[in-house]
Amino acid sequence: MDEKTFTQEEVNVIVKDRLAKEKAKYDKQLADVQADVTRREKLLDAKEKLKEKGICPHCGAINE
């Protein structure tokens, strides 16, 4: 059976490529989570502003 051997440079390239793929995957996940957090913060801010103006944030009824 012929065993394939790799030079150190080939191993470095393989590892570098795999690390880059994993980093890209986690960078996208992080960006998605950050976008979701921003969206939720804006929603909470909007609800607070509605409450301050006497408007029910759930149904839109004006509380006098």
Secondary structure, DSSP 8 states (H G I E B T S, - for coil): -------HHHHHHHHHHHHHHHHHHHHHHHHHHHHHHHHHHHHHHHHHHHHHTTB-TTT--B--
